[in-house]
Amino acid sequence: METSFKSTPHSVKRWQLSGTDYEARSLQTRFSCWTPLNNKPGNLQLFEERIGLVLHWFDLWTDRQRKHLLHTLLTRCANSQLKYCRDLLIQTLPVTQVDFTAVLPRFLSLYVMSFLSPRDLCSAAQVSWHWKVLAEQDCLWAGRCTRRGWFLPYTPGEREFGAWKNHYVSCVSTLDWLTPREAAEWYGTLNQQSSGLTEEEEERRKERRIRQMIREKLQEEKRTSMRTRRAWGSYTKPGEARGRCSQTGTPTSGITFSSWPSLSWPLRTVESASLCLSLDQGQSVTAAQNLERVHTRPIRSLPTHSLTFNDISYLNPVFLLLVSNRIPAYELVLSGVKAGVIVVLYDHRGTLSALLAQVERAVFGQRAQRLGLLAPGGTEEIHLLHSCSLSERTLPTPDHREFWEKLCGWVAPTEEGGGVDIFSPLAASASGVALIQTLSALTGLKVWAPTGLATGSFQNIMSEWSDGSVCTELSNQQLAAPAHQYVCESILQGWCRQAQWMEEALVELRGRLGPQLQQVSLVARGRALGQFLWEKVCLEDLCVSKDLSVALTEGLTALTIEEEARPLEFLAIFLTRWSEQKEGGESSGEKKWRNIGVDNFSSAPHSSQICMMPEQPQMMLDWRGVAARELHHSECLYLSRLNAVLNVYQEPLTASLNSNRAILSYADIQIILSPVTQILELNRVFQADLQARLQQWGAEQCIGDVCVKLCSNLRVYTNYFNNYTTALSTIDKCRETKPGFRAFLKTADKTLATHMLSLQELLLCPVWRIQEYVTLLQALTLHTPPAHPDHTHLSSALNTLQQYRGFIHKLKSNSERDKLMEETQQMIQGCPNLSESNRQLIMTQDAALLRSPDQHIPDSLRTYEHVSDVGMFLFNDALVLTQRRVLHTPFTLAHRSTHTFLASVALASLTFREITHTPYVCHAFVLEGPCRSWVCATKRGEERSHFLSVLSSAIKTALKGHQ
C-alpha cells in the first residue's frame, strides 16, 4: 500500500507567504515546506528567504532564548553536523593554554623534554603523574649517564621503570668533593701556600699525586672494562679520529683525502707483508716496526727530561705519491699501490697551501725517498689544481716556488737516490723539457717524466722516461721503472689502457655509495680489531704484574710532565730503558743509549730503495724515426676505426634506404655519418704520404710538409666538431623513436669489427687523435735539430695543432659547464635561473646550519642548536645556500639528497670568519651577507679549511672582476 505525502491546504496556512497560493500543487512539493522538487532556482530563493526570516527572529530574542534554540538544534544534528560545529568553534575560538603532553604524540613530548637539564627534569616529574612517567624514561637519562662514563652494572628488565634516572642520581650523590678547608690543604689559598715546602718538594708531591691518580684510574678502568664494554668503532664523536691521530703521534700514512674518508690505504713497510690495521683515517701502527731494532739493543735509562723524539729514526725509506681526484678511475691506481708508498689523494679544487698541509700531515716528519705526481696534464703543463697549472711560465711565480721548495724538502737528496717522478709526458716537448730542467734546478733533484712516444689513454706512462737531457743516449732514458716503484706493473698497465672506460662506472658508484663507504669501513675495521683483541688476545684474561704496573705508572707520569707530541713512541722507549735500568747501572745505560744513533741504522741496506736501471752500453738511436713510425702506426689504427664507421654503420644503413626498407632517413644518415666520411678521405691521403716517406727513411728525410698539408685541411675537423653534438643527439633521438635503429645498434655495437667500441665511442676518436698529433709532433720537434730542413715545417704544424687543441678544449669545457649547470639547476628546487654568461660551478659543500639562542653571549661561551642541513653551491660570482634533506632508500644502503633553494649571495658582498673551537661547537664559520648571516659547521676540520680557502680565492677573483 503506497502512502501519499503530497501537501494539503490546511498544512500550509501557517506558513503562507506572499506570492504563493494553493495552485502550486502542480510543482510536486513535499510535506508543508512548499519546496518545489523540479525548480532549483525557486528552491534556492525560498531557502534563502527562510534563513533570513529565522535570523531576523534570532536577533530579536534574548540570550536565554538563543541558547535554548542552539541546544534544540544541536540535539537534532547528526554526527557530521556536530563535527562541523566543533571544527568551526576551534577555528573561531582557538585553545590558548593546553598541556602539550596530552596533545602531542609521546615521542614529540619526549623530544621536547630531552632539552631540559637533569634538575629541570626532576622538577617536571613533580607536575603530575603523567609528567612523572615521561620525565623518568630511560631514553632521557641513558645518554646523560653514558656521556659521563656511568654505566649500569646490569641490564634493566622490560617492566623496570626509572633505572637510569636512579643510577644518575646515585652517581651524582656519591661524587667526590672538597670542603674549603680540604681544598686549602691541597692547593693552598690565594695569598699563602699550604705549607712552607720548597719548589723541589712541591714538584715531588705533585708527582706522587699524579702517580696515585693514575693508579686509581687504571684500577677503575679495569673494573669497568670487565663489567661492560662498547662495540668497537661505535660512538665516535666528530673530529675524534683526527684528535687521536694528533695525540698518539703515529706516522700518518695512506690516503689523506676528505672526499675519500671511507677507505684507508695504510703504509706497508718492506718488512711487513700485510697492510697495517688502523682505526683512524690515515693512521697506521708502524711505530712498533720502526722500533723493532731498538728493542734488540741494550738501552739504559736516561733522565726523564732528556728524552725527545729526535732519538727515533724511521728506518725504512718511503715513497710519496700525490694523486689528483681528477684522474680517471684513480681507485684502480690506489688498489695497486706497493708496500712502502704513502698515497695522498687530494682534491683538484683546492689550493697549494691546502695541498701542502695535507702532504705534511701524511708524511709526519718522515723523509720520502722519491716523490711521484699523478695529475691531469699534457706535454707542456700539468693541471695540478683547478685554478693552478704548472708550466714553464708559472713555475717562477712565488706561490709555485714556495710550494715546490717545501714539498721537495721532504725528499731525500739526489746523492741518496732522491728524485721527482711526474706521470705526464713532459719529456715529449721542448716546453716540457724546459719545465723539467727548471724544476730540477729549483729543487736540486732529478725530475723524470715519460717521453710520450706511446699513444692511447695513459699509455705514455708505460713508455720510456727521461730526465730532460736532450740527447740520444740510452743511458739518459729509462723504461717505466719509476712508475713501477709506486704501483704494481699489472695493475698499472690495466689502468693505462682502460682508465677512460672505467671512469663512467666509477662516477655513478662514487655518487651513490660514497657516503656509505666511510661508515662501512669504520665499522668493519672496528669489528676486526675488536675480534682480535677480545677473542684472540683475550684482554680480560691478562694479568699485569706489579713491576709492570709501576713501570707504566712512571712512564705515564713522565709523559704527563714532558707533554710530548708522540706519546706511544715516548712510552715504548721509556719502558725499554726502564727494563735496562733494572739490569744495569745508570751510567752504563747512558753510555749504551748514546751509542745508538741514526748512523747505526742508516748503514743497514734497505730493499725498498730505488732500483735504478743498470747502465747500458751507450748507443745512438734514431728517436726521430721512432716518433715517425709511432705516428704512422697510430694513424693506421685510427683509420681502421674510421673505416669501421663506414663499413659497419654507413653502408648497411644506406643499403637499407635504397631497398625501401629504411632504418634511418637520408637526412639522419648525413647528419651522423657524413662528417666521418670526409675525415676518412683526408686522413687516407695523410697516411699514404707518411708511408711513402717512411719507406725511404733517412737522417735527412722530412715529414713536416706532410703534416702542414694535413693542417691546411683542418676545416674538415672543424665541421665535424661543430656537428658532433648534433650527431649525438640525433643518435639518441633515433634510438628512442625508431625500434629498427635500436635493434641495428644492438647487433652492430661493440663487436670485433668495431674494435669493441660503440658508435658513440667511435665518433669520439677524432677528439683523441688531435691530442695524439700534438704529442707526437712535439716529440718529433724535440728530436729534430734546428738546422734540420724539417724543423720549420714541424714547428709550423705543431703550432697549428696546438691552437686547434685549444679550440677543442674550449668546446669540451663549455659542454661540461653547461651540463653541470643544467644538473645543478634541476637538483635545486625553486632555484632562480642559473644559466648566465660565464657562470660556472666551482665546488659544493654540505654543512649544518646553526643558530644561537642569545647573540649577546661571547663567542667562547655561546651555544648553538642544529637548525637544518644545508648545501653550499659555490659559483664564480655567487654562493647559493640550499636546505638539504637526506632520503634513504628502504632495504638498501643507498640514499639521495634533495635541495631546496634557501638564499643566494653575490661574492662581491660576502665575507666570512671562522669560529674558534669551543666545548659547544667545532668546525664552524660565519657567512655574512649584506642583509643577514649564516652560521654553518662542517663535519671535519679539513672540509672547513678546504671550503674557506676556495671561497677566499673566489671572492678575491670576483672583487678583481668588479674593479
Steps between C-alpha positions, in 0.01 A plus 500: 500500500652830391480805722461841345703780653357776287416822683147600598358852525468510877859396558641823357266766631753589773785551252324688219728760346441760239506361145386146593152345486338161481546471126865410559411132546595439141866564594524168689574628851560282805354542849419863586831662404383622166833397352463412133703195403540580134569872526847551645518883469169534680615252762819695568320836516242365741774350721687828518187692590421263788858525632465875505170474685644267766805723547273801538314321779831387653619859526184597688525221760669518839817315592302229677278446197803479272665237718178300511481507119865393464451215745193381307685517168813321623297213650335447162832508299674192366865419569624668183328829594636479856856447371459801276386709795798382704751593229333837453517574873868398518580727209303791644611458863846329495631337814763725665618281786523122485724227634730419209561146629129431465483635142832411341606142427711329762826512304464877443440559868815303581694696239395828663601372843841388368608864493444541875780473753495221761384744767214622276400142420470424870283811543283397204445159657319673787232660279275198463510124480500512118793743499684280750470199267638700209778677693642172635524314169833324441546667161539837678750384761704227328687748279576729793649209691705349216652836405647521851612137500231380743373162383245272662661182633199302376244506221164650610198277465219561259263627768761677710439873519743787571818290529725748320363797692563329833850409383567863401379629837711246690812584299454874551440457870825300543731737310818598680510859616725708718403735777670842502736383774598186310547699182726744686709209631543359149540813289562776749332839508543800275736676741682211661600147401392202706844458659848630475615238254778575260449488125672160476284351776189641340601340168549161666166533674335580170658191342373282785148633450521430128620143565217442746243633255637279220484190721143575599396568140660178379322295764168667425540452123586136551193441714280685253634312197427171669138595565405657172666618182380682195485366149825559319492795265174636645421834663763699317462873547570737211867570473591220744706317244695811423555564867630153562740534213650816641523354848648165427752637261516192282626573149212582270495282191255415234239712336447835669205637301180638642294380202626148548483440877343160473806306385837493669810416303753459778869493452655157453866483575722263312541287809122462535313267271152628579319827531520674834165502675387848598194633671546862401524650160854521385639341818699177511683299760849504355669634815560149627670409172718810514603422859562131439874542466514734799364224723775263389774723640582558869356837607560661836290763668555871457355785701142557409544855376757392238265268311396650165378351180811594313626167630246318283594458135272353240709223361325405178496756216157570358370623167254788486236497223263794444186400309239749377137402524456624142692199377255255338446179702753600765358226724674238286833677540454510877421130510837420342721718721807311613635457851682800644306758296311784668209604277347847532174521307428872480207706379558662162293802608725597791792736537877457518512579872226245575681235296827576679332466840346170393838363390659617825242307703556190287880504515505583873868584514621207289735544208371368170741322273323619184201720419245397235231723351201359310283789382325599176733659253661491161836549344539865601323547834348316795155587629603469861185671633183644353634856499870419501694350209871420509689612191823668405321836524334450841783322684701818577202658681543532880216261585633219283860552611404488868281194445766293320779608734302385804369186330841383380647579841345171617678304222843346533780673306619375165816346651277265703282404205236771542305643210166607360291286261228682304251271326437740210689490166697819562811352337317487165511876432753779518283698745461192717876436501560863596250457786684186616837677495363807683333286765818297544707814546249638751475189715848356453348161407489306177156515341385210280204494261379277213611582149144455371588273208204270575149603395184403681319593816791523749737260330775761480571408865610158375740652247859609557574760769750782473659744741483788252848462347457555127727233359468167328687285749315207646661564838288811539179305439316263729227254439186527716704418814407824687129428464547137606661611825164643612237273342499131407582453133195290408253739662677802350481352150130422537429850629696667220296321235153503658491816716257693281252212480500419871447864598140497376402219738700638793336843482161342566645284777658798678180698483278227646721311743769754590349612833415143601854371440634721780272352765534145366880523507500638855270228627691222322836607639356543847348154495822344373707662773242417764491134400878483502542661842218330685495156334861444397701702751241455780556829676269411786727207594826699506658551841734797541785454747587753767832593334328567170235707675769710669687543171185609319420743778848653485482520121162670502621741767801596290278533195268734688787722609674511163180554294646322202321500163570128434403318818510145361862521384593684819345228715662218297850644545437583864395141581800359316739718695315423823564131442867560429533715812385209714777283358788746490614831634404853410830604350544193280146542379570855394809392316328219313204720413721771355672242283171421330441766245381555156835401349462146633181454307588688187774252415256212463398433139134552414331309223248780448758743362478599138610228265639700211556337164851361454705710268465384142773529242466837336360484148349751262129459431290671233232654721355688203444170329338353812259794522426492126425126504275545805316774311446270204401202715245697700367653178430153361311409818305826478403431138387148587256643754368756252461224240294308754254792506477482120478121466290406804262796515484714187491231232224285663287806576538632145422156352182474705398848385550407134298178539193691629545349847655800657630485857591869501408781266751646259521822703580313823773295329657818364494671839656205683748347254576747223769696696680174582523418128669834431755446780569150370581629152736764640690264729538229236706744297701593810568134583610424141744793501644390836548145377682621190740709708569219747586258221788730407586606852833657571668760716398780263150371423220750565139446601422853620359604163257207516381621841465856369285367216276329756475818707393700196185285477396515867174667399374144445556434871341834586182401319509167680533653849232760434267218394612256773240598761222493240610155383489357854155647568377360167625153595325517837174626346495236227587226746202594715246552223600238241504136616674389183798725565509387863518136388766589241723664764455202730647265238768739366643664811800359685594225262839394367439703185458817709798429726253427784382861490153646459403754236517787750849391609619475139377854435724612789818376328570828311509684834764264633696508177561876511664461843713212368611714205622771739687251719673326209591822319648636822720191521601542137581868550699423814723247324538703180799739507421865419726483198310205353289592193195335658506708819317802355211298361468295819491815716236658276280188508545468876392861564192453282399177677558652844266786416247253368531292819417813697188541288394142584571550871283813496214307338537222754516734801194691379309176457598376847414836656157509335429143604607566860293818518197316362538220755539754781193689383296179504640396837398818687124535532364851470836642392515809275651467157870414528582506127682828467799587289838382629348353819650171609476278805821482703409259780224380730516442875255346746476659844273548799314826553530619861320761706586657833215573744672812632722715279627713792698215658874498417608261226701283740190431714233507232305181435344405169215279393485306176221654290528304176745357248608732222680466171735774380545536123794728429500665158757742363269795570254388771441259786168312505379347828243221493312301761617141465293193583637146500259228386610141560389222271323218689685167531820644346801705607443762231348839560446819306494865592245760399573872500255789540610854425567702815698811407764635262773757564731671253865430577588868474282574805579182698743470792578216734679431826591186689359415842756378751450147628312494830346220706170589335589526130779390267589546132260797478517823305277801429390616156401867511296648217365850455165417667556202728758246613516120527693290750606171341713208614658213307555149626879515483754775534657415165172567325471844661858595417463386142167676442610827657825506302312448173238757604771753579658454157161533329418821692836655404443413135147642510623825658767536231234453235286777650795734513 
